[in-house]
């Protein structure tokens, strides 16, 4: 059985850690991430409530949400990232993480809120994106909010047709997902910069209308769509605030 293309993140994490780097993804010290999550928690009265994060990576959001008084559960398909997040979150008794394929598997619990931080855009086929959103939707209590933070975004020029496979997406974009790319990451030893070859992971940006249509088709009500400033993490992105609509 072929492994899903988005499992390439596991290989990326392994390569980064083998090179001596502390982390690949977001840091708990990211000021924009912190203030965004703080406002979201306060506006939705999520302190003391349960929040699930999909594609949680190395646990940066888990630290922030735990510090804000939330009960946190993170899931990710990468065992290497989950091990890293477990160590980062071990001092927070109300924080847990587990390995989970968010496209093919679902959680049994219902949560008061959900978060996706640069995860959704890593799914490129229409089927995977739909299954993922359905799993996220059904993991939420009625009227619960979900935040999609820093999703890859284009004002125009995005592909509006159906994508059935990662191979088809590679033909559309012309991107090479087989040849590793040289990237710079911060060392865990002295804070210096190390170079590492990492797999180029597929990603699919959409424009405003494209994202909104996807969310509404699942049953989410879209409340805010905010274009984000350029950051180290991503050049063009948007944060999208949705809610599980009461039917």
Buried (B, 14 or more C-beta within 10 A) or exposed (E): EEEBBBBBBBBBBBBBBEBBBBBBBBBBEBEBBBEBBBEBBEEBEBEEBBBBBBBBBBBBBBBBBBBBEBBBBBBBBBEBBBBBBBEBBEEBEBBBBEBBBBBEEBBEEBBBBBBBBBBBBBBBBBEBBBBBBBBBBEBBBEEBBBBBBBBBBBEEEBBEEEBEEBEBBBEEBEEEBEEBEEBEBBEBEEEEEBEBEBBBBBBBBBBBEBBBEBBEEBBBBBEEBEEBEEEEBBEBBBBBBBBBBEE
